[in-house]
Amino acid sequence: PISPTPSTTTATTIVRQSSTSTNPLLTPPRAIPDPYGWMRDDSRSDPQILQHLHKENLYTEAITGHLQTLRDELYGEMVGSVKETDWTVPMMIDGDGE
């Protein structure tokens, strides 16, 4: 199978086939729009992107701030159910989940 190949624009990716797909190849390759492609910044240093994300975070906090007590409560429940000595997630060994 052929791996996805990026196009010349950041907003569209040309894809022939997923590397794990068993379906026939997409011929010809089809453009798949990516409305968030303009935000790709592997260096995490583009001021325009960082400013946009900061504004999104402020908006999210303004809209969901009233849920902070619930978030804290849920977080406390999750942390409270984890033993401090747990280094990995539980897994089945001979039918025993402990």
C-alpha atoms as an extended CHARMM CRD file, in Angstrom:
* protein
*
        98  EXT
         1         1  PRO       CA              0.0000000000        0.0000000000        0.0000000000  PROA      1               0.0000000000
         2         2  ILE       CA              1.0410000000        3.5730000000       -0.6480000000  PROA      2               0.0000000000
         3         3  SER       CA              1.3670000000        5.9590000000        2.3040000000  PROA      3               0.0000000000
         4         4  PRO       CA             -0.5850000000        9.2190000000        2.3010000000  PROA      4               0.0000000000
         5         5  THR       CA              1.2160000000       11.9060000000        0.3250000000  PROA      5               0.0000000000
         6         6  PRO       CA              0.7740000000       15.5730000000        1.2660000000  PROA      6               0.0000000000
         7         7  SER       CA             -0.1140000000       17.9740000000       -1.5310000000  PROA      7               0.0000000000
         8         8  THR       CA              1.5210000000       21.3080000000       -2.1650000000  PROA      8               0.0000000000
         9         9  THR       CA             -1.0440000000       23.1580000000        0.0010000000  PROA      9               0.0000000000
        10        10  THR       CA             -1.3620000000       22.7650000000        3.7480000000  PROA      10              0.0000000000
        11        11  ALA       CA             -5.1530000000       22.6550000000        3.6200000000  PROA      11              0.0000000000
        12        12  THR       CA             -5.5140000000       19.5090000000        1.4850000000  PROA      12              0.0000000000
        13        13  THR       CA             -3.8980000000       16.0830000000        1.6170000000  PROA      13              0.0000000000
        14        14  ILE       CA             -3.8180000000       13.7730000000       -1.3670000000  PROA      14              0.0000000000
        15        15  VAL       CA             -4.4660000000       10.2120000000       -0.2680000000  PROA      15              0.0000000000
        16        16  ARG       CA             -4.2140000000        7.0690000000       -2.3380000000  PROA      16              0.0000000000
        17        17  GLN       CA             -4.6880000000        4.5120000000        0.4120000000  PROA      17              0.0000000000
        18        18  SER       CA             -4.2560000000        3.8990000000        4.1050000000  PROA      18              0.0000000000
        19        19  SER       CA             -1.1990000000        1.7830000000        4.8610000000  PROA      19              0.0000000000
        20        20  THR       CA             -3.4300000000       -0.7350000000        6.6960000000  PROA      20              0.0000000000
        21        21  SER       CA             -6.3370000000       -0.8620000000        4.2360000000  PROA      21              0.0000000000
        22        22  THR       CA             -7.2030000000       -4.0680000000        2.4060000000  PROA      22              0.0000000000
        23        23  ASN       CA             -9.4480000000       -2.2210000000       -0.0760000000  PROA      23              0.0000000000
        24        24  PRO       CA             -8.3830000000       -1.5230000000       -3.6780000000  PROA      24              0.0000000000
        25        25  LEU       CA             -6.2390000000        1.5790000000       -4.2590000000  PROA      25              0.0000000000
        26        26  LEU       CA             -7.9910000000        4.8960000000       -4.7450000000  PROA      26              0.0000000000
        27        27  THR       CA             -7.2980000000        5.6120000000       -8.3930000000  PROA      27              0.0000000000
        28        28  PRO       CA             -6.9450000000        8.4130000000       -9.1380000000  PROA      28              0.0000000000
        29        29  PRO       CA             -5.9030000000        9.7630000000       -5.7300000000  PROA      29              0.0000000000
        30        30  ARG       CA             -8.5510000000       11.9560000000       -4.0900000000  PROA      30              0.0000000000
        31        31  ALA       CA             -8.0280000000       15.2440000000       -2.3240000000  PROA      31              0.0000000000
        32        32  ILE       CA             -9.2650000000       15.2290000000        1.2560000000  PROA      32              0.0000000000
        33        33  PRO       CA             -9.8550000000       18.7510000000        2.6250000000  PROA      33              0.0000000000
        34        34  ASP       CA             -8.3050000000       19.5990000000        5.9690000000  PROA      34              0.0000000000
        35        35  PRO       CA             -9.8130000000       22.8370000000        7.3180000000  PROA      35              0.0000000000
        36        36  TYR       CA             -7.2490000000       22.8750000000       10.1470000000  PROA      36              0.0000000000
        37        37  GLY       CA             -4.2150000000       22.2340000000        7.9420000000  PROA      37              0.0000000000
        38        38  TRP       CA             -3.2130000000       25.8990000000        8.2170000000  PROA      38              0.0000000000
        39        39  MET       CA             -2.5880000000       25.3180000000       11.9340000000  PROA      39              0.0000000000
        40        40  ARG       CA              0.1310000000       22.7120000000       11.4330000000  PROA      40              0.0000000000
        41        41  ASP       CA              3.2620000000       23.9340000000       13.2200000000  PROA      41              0.0000000000
        42        42  ASP       CA              5.6010000000       21.1140000000       14.2010000000  PROA      42              0.0000000000
        43        43  SER       CA              7.9840000000       23.5700000000       15.8780000000  PROA      43              0.0000000000
        44        44  ARG       CA              5.1430000000       24.8980000000       18.0870000000  PROA      44              0.0000000000
        45        45  SER       CA              6.5560000000       28.4090000000       17.6650000000  PROA      45              0.0000000000
        46        46  ASP       CA              4.3960000000       30.2140000000       15.0590000000  PROA      46              0.0000000000
        47        47  PRO       CA              3.0530000000       33.3180000000       16.8770000000  PROA      47              0.0000000000
        48        48  GLN       CA             -0.1390000000       33.3770000000       14.7770000000  PROA      48              0.0000000000
        49        49  ILE       CA             -0.9780000000       29.7600000000       15.7000000000  PROA      49              0.0000000000
        50        50  LEU       CA             -0.0670000000       30.2360000000       19.3650000000  PROA      50              0.0000000000
        51        51  GLN       CA             -2.2260000000       33.3760000000       19.5710000000  PROA      51              0.0000000000
        52        52  HSD       CA             -5.1490000000       31.5610000000       17.9350000000  PROA      52              0.0000000000
        53        53  LEU       CA             -4.8800000000       28.6380000000       20.3850000000  PROA      53              0.0000000000
        54        54  HSD       CA             -4.6190000000       31.0330000000       23.3250000000  PROA      54              0.0000000000
        55        55  LYS       CA             -7.8200000000       32.7810000000       22.1960000000  PROA      55              0.0000000000
        56        56  GLU       CA             -9.5780000000       29.4160000000       21.7790000000  PROA      56              0.0000000000
        57        57  ASN       CA             -8.5280000000       28.4310000000       25.3090000000  PROA      57              0.0000000000
        58        58  LEU       CA             -9.8510000000       31.7260000000       26.7110000000  PROA      58              0.0000000000
        59        59  TYR       CA            -13.1460000000       31.1920000000       24.8810000000  PROA      59              0.0000000000
        60        60  THR       CA            -13.4370000000       27.6220000000       26.1640000000  PROA      60              0.0000000000
        61        61  GLU       CA            -12.7640000000       28.7690000000       29.7240000000  PROA      61              0.0000000000
        62        62  ALA       CA            -15.3770000000       31.5350000000       29.3980000000  PROA      62              0.0000000000
        63        63  ILE       CA            -18.0200000000       29.1180000000       28.1120000000  PROA      63              0.0000000000
        64        64  THR       CA            -17.2520000000       26.1510000000       30.3970000000  PROA      64              0.0000000000
        65        65  GLY       CA            -15.8640000000       27.9220000000       33.4750000000  PROA      65              0.0000000000
        66        66  HSD       CA            -19.0210000000       27.1140000000       35.4390000000  PROA      66              0.0000000000
        67        67  LEU       CA            -18.0950000000       23.4060000000       35.1010000000  PROA      67              0.0000000000
        68        68  GLN       CA            -14.7930000000       23.7390000000       37.0080000000  PROA      68              0.0000000000
        69        69  THR       CA            -16.2530000000       22.2890000000       40.2240000000  PROA      69              0.0000000000
        70        70  LEU       CA            -17.5110000000       19.2480000000       38.3030000000  PROA      70              0.0000000000
        71        71  ARG       CA            -14.1300000000       18.8480000000       36.5390000000  PROA      71              0.0000000000
        72        72  ASP       CA            -12.3430000000       18.9530000000       39.8890000000  PROA      72              0.0000000000
        73        73  GLU       CA            -14.7480000000       16.4100000000       41.3590000000  PROA      73              0.0000000000
        74        74  LEU       CA            -14.3500000000       14.0150000000       38.4140000000  PROA      74              0.0000000000
        75        75  TYR       CA            -10.5710000000       14.4110000000       38.4650000000  PROA      75              0.0000000000
        76        76  GLY       CA            -10.5490000000       13.6450000000       42.2010000000  PROA      76              0.0000000000
        77        77  GLU       CA            -12.5880000000       10.4860000000       41.6050000000  PROA      77              0.0000000000
        78        78  MET       CA            -10.2170000000        9.3020000000       38.8760000000  PROA      78              0.0000000000
        79        79  VAL       CA             -7.0850000000       10.0310000000       40.8870000000  PROA      79              0.0000000000
        80        80  GLY       CA             -8.6570000000        8.4670000000       43.9700000000  PROA      80              0.0000000000
        81        81  SER       CA             -9.1840000000        5.1800000000       42.1520000000  PROA      81              0.0000000000
        82        82  VAL       CA             -5.5220000000        4.8170000000       41.1840000000  PROA      82              0.0000000000
        83        83  LYS       CA             -3.1130000000        3.2450000000       43.6410000000  PROA      83              0.0000000000
        84        84  GLU       CA              0.0060000000        5.3730000000       44.0480000000  PROA      84              0.0000000000
        85        85  THR       CA              2.1010000000        2.2890000000       43.3870000000  PROA      85              0.0000000000
        86        86  ASP       CA              0.4290000000        1.6230000000       40.0210000000  PROA      86              0.0000000000
        87        87  TRP       CA              3.0540000000        1.9380000000       37.3030000000  PROA      87              0.0000000000
        88        88  THR       CA              1.0160000000        0.3920000000       34.4830000000  PROA      88              0.0000000000
        89        89  VAL       CA             -2.5970000000       -0.2560000000       33.6080000000  PROA      89              0.0000000000
        90        90  PRO       CA             -4.1990000000       -3.4940000000       34.8710000000  PROA      90              0.0000000000
        91        91  MET       CA             -4.0250000000       -6.4340000000       32.4860000000  PROA      91              0.0000000000
        92        92  MET       CA             -5.4700000000       -9.9370000000       32.4660000000  PROA      92              0.0000000000
        93        93  ILE       CA             -3.1210000000      -12.6460000000       33.6900000000  PROA      93              0.0000000000
        94        94  ASP       CA             -4.7250000000      -16.1180000000       33.7630000000  PROA      94              0.0000000000
        95        95  GLY       CA             -8.2010000000      -14.5660000000       33.9600000000  PROA      95              0.0000000000
        96        96  ASP       CA             -7.3010000000      -12.3400000000       36.9470000000  PROA      96              0.0000000000
        97        97  GLY       CA             -7.5960000000       -8.6010000000       36.3130000000  PROA      97              0.0000000000
        98        98  GLU       CA             -5.5850000000       -7.5490000000       39.3720000000  PROA      98              0.0000000000
